[in-house]
Each structure stands twice: as structure tokens, then as C-alpha cells.
Amino acid sequence: MAFKRHQLPRKDIAKLFKNGRRVRVAAGMLILTKTGNQPTRYVCIVPNTTAPQASKRNRIRRMAQERIRKCGRLPETGYDLVLIIGGHLAKATRKVFYQKLDEVFSLFQAAETRFRHISGRM
């Protein structure tokens, strides 16, 4: 199976859950790890407990991925990210949903240097 540039294969997602650094954010939880010079890859996860219906989970996931692509706030190289969307965002309006995601990635952008320093401990 050919993956898009930004997608994470299942085995890499499992490694992230095992070894990644967890950060609680407004949108839910962000799990990340430093990858060196590889392109930044990400995945958005919406648990069953957040939205019981698959159509709602898929809509939330698509909205998050679209915002990440359009925002362009992720660094080009160096990270693997898993964003687990929290339950409160499933019920939020589109405007609030996008504001919370923007907060997450502006925090990530601001703290990128801090993550670089602590990435040796991951």
C-alpha cells in the first residue's frame, strides 16, 4: 500500500504510543517523537468514546487533517505526531473546533525548540 507523504503506517503509530512524548493540549492529546531528517508525518485519531458514529468520527478527522494541511504550521521535517481528538471537540462548532486546533499547533510551533532539547530523553 502506498502512503501519502504525511501518513504514518500502523507500525509507526504503535511505536509512537509506546515511546512517544505525551502532551495534553486543548484539543485532546498530542503524542510526538523526533525522527531526524525524515518528513513530518501525522495522524488524527478520533476514539469511539468521542464520537460513537463512524460518520461523525470521519468528519472530525477530515476537518482536522484539512486544517493541518491548510494551516501549514507543522515543521517540514523532524517529527511524527499523533493527535487524539478529545470528546469536547466533537460537540464544538466548526469555528471553535478550528480555534482549538490552531491553539495546539501554535503551541507546538512556539515550543518546537523546547521539544528539540528534550527529544534526547524520548
Secondary structure as the mmCIF struct_conf table of DSSP 4:
data_model
#
loop_
_struct_conf.conf_type_id
_struct_conf.id
_struct_conf.beg_label_comp_id
_struct_conf.beg_label_asym_id
_struct_conf.beg_label_seq_id
_struct_conf.end_label_comp_id
_struct_conf.end_label_asym_id
_struct_conf.end_label_seq_id
HELX_LH_PP_P HELX_LH_PP_P1 ALA A 2 LYS A 4
TURN_TY1_P TURN_TY1_P1 ARG A 5 HIS A 6
HELX_RH_AL_P HELX_RH_AL_P1 ARG A 10 ASN A 19
HELX_LH_PP_P HELX_LH_PP_P2 GLY A 20 GLY A 20
STRN STRN1 ARG A 21 VAL A 25
TURN_TY1_P TURN_TY1_P2 ALA A 26 ALA A 27
STRN STRN2 GLY A 28 PRO A 39
HELX_LH_PP_P HELX_LH_PP_P3 THR A 40 THR A 40
STRN STRN3 ARG A 41 ILE A 45
TURN_TY1_P TURN_TY1_P3 ASN A 48 THR A 50
BEND BEND1 PRO A 52 GLN A 53
HELX_RH_AL_P HELX_RH_AL_P2 ALA A 54 CYS A 71
BEND BEND2 LEU A 74 LEU A 74
BEND BEND3 GLU A 76 GLU A 76
STRN STRN4 THR A 77 ILE A 85
HELX_RH_AL_P HELX_RH_AL_P3 GLY A 87 ALA A 90
TURN_TY1_P TURN_TY1_P4 LYS A 91 LYS A 91
BEND BEND4 ALA A 92 ALA A 92
HELX_RH_AL_P HELX_RH_AL_P4 ARG A 94 ALA A 110
TURN_TY1_P TURN_TY1_P5 ALA A 111 ALA A 111
HELX_RH_AL_P HELX_RH_AL_P5 GLU A 112 ILE A 118
HELX_RH_3T_P HELX_RH_3T_P1 SER A 119 ARG A 121
#
